[in-house]
């Protein structure tokens, strides 16, 4: 039995992916600045954590909103990402 998943149009998914990318960039850079300037983290650790948070944001938004690709397992998709 296969589930019917509504597909998003190419331009709509492309536009949503761009919004997700900009959001991820804001999270990445925002976390970096907040951690370095606000909390006093060493910039190398703050960069790594900001990059991780940005990647997580991008993956989550793209999976659930841009492409509506929840039919595959989360672990398999995360590994490919």
Number of C-alpha atoms within 10 A of each C-alpha: 3 5 6 7 10 9 10 14 11 11 9 12 17 15 13 18 20 15 16 21 19 14 15 24 19 15 21 24 17 15 22 24 18 14 19 17 12 10 10 11 15 12 14 11 13 21 19 14 16 24 19 16 20 24 18 17 20 23 20 16 20 21 19 11 16 23 19 15 16 12 11 9 9 12 9 9 13 12 7 6 9
